[in-house]
Amino acid sequence: MAAAVKLSDLPIGASAIVRELPKSGLLRLREMGLLAGTRVTLVRCAPFGDPIEIKVRGYHLTLRKSEAALVIVDPQEP
């Protein structure tokens, strides 16, 4: 298994499993289903890299790159 990385560092099209989120803050992400153990896929990035779009639990979610940098994920093999 690959080493853990920040969600913001995943390449486009890559999938990962959420390992951890910050203990405080980002409550809205938890409310939208971004929890530890959830599979996410990086769909695309805006032209200047911010924001990014991920697919989580069957829907697309747009995050600021600064928020995505707080989410630690385990990249998955294709």
C-alpha positions in Angstrom: 0.0 0.0 0.0 1.3 3.5 -0.8 2.2 6.0 1.8 -0.5 8.4 3.0 -0.7 11.7 1.2 -2.9 14.9 1.3 -6.0 14.8 -0.8 -4.8 17.9 -2.6 -1.7 16.0 -3.8 -3.6 13.2 -5.6 -3.2 13.2 -9.4 -6.3 13.6 -11.5 -8.3 10.3 -11.9 -6.7 8.7 -8.8 -8.7 7.1 -6.1 -8.0 6.9 -2.4 -9.5 6.0 1.0 -9.8 8.8 3.5 -7.6 8.0 6.5 -8.2 11.0 8.7 -9.7 14.5 8.9 -8.7 17.3 11.3 -10.4 16.9 14.7 -11.8 20.4 14.6 -13.2 22.3 11.6 -14.4 20.9 8.3 -17.7 19.8 9.9 -19.5 20.5 6.6 -17.3 17.9 4.9 -18.3 15.3 7.4 -21.9 16.2 7.0 -21.6 15.6 3.3 -20.2 12.1 3.8 -16.4 12.7 3.7 -15.5 10.4 6.6 -12.6 8.1 7.5 -12.9 4.9 5.4 -14.7 6.6 2.5 -13.4 6.1 -1.1 -12.8 9.3 -3.0 -11.7 10.0 -6.6 -10.1 13.2 -7.8 -12.2 14.2 -10.9 -10.6 17.4 -12.0 -8.9 20.7 -10.9 -9.7 24.2 -12.0 -7.2 25.8 -14.5 -5.2 27.4 -11.7 -5.4 24.4 -9.4 -8.1 25.7 -7.0 -10.8 24.5 -6.4 -10.7 20.7 -7.0 -13.6 18.4 -7.7 -13.8 14.9 -6.0 -16.3 12.1 -6.3 -17.5 10.8 -3.0 -20.4 8.5 -2.3 -21.8 8.8 -5.8 -21.8 12.6 -6.1 -19.4 15.3 -7.0 -18.1 17.7 -4.3 -15.9 20.8 -4.9 -13.3 21.7 -2.3 -10.8 24.5 -1.8 -7.3 23.2 -2.2 -6.5 24.5 1.3 -9.4 22.3 2.7 -8.2 19.3 0.7 -4.7 19.7 2.1 -6.1 18.9 5.6 -7.6 15.5 4.5 -5.1 12.6 4.7 -5.8 9.7 2.3 -4.3 6.3 1.3 -3.9 6.1 -2.5 -5.5 3.0 -4.0 -4.2 1.0 -6.9 -6.3 1.3 -10.1 
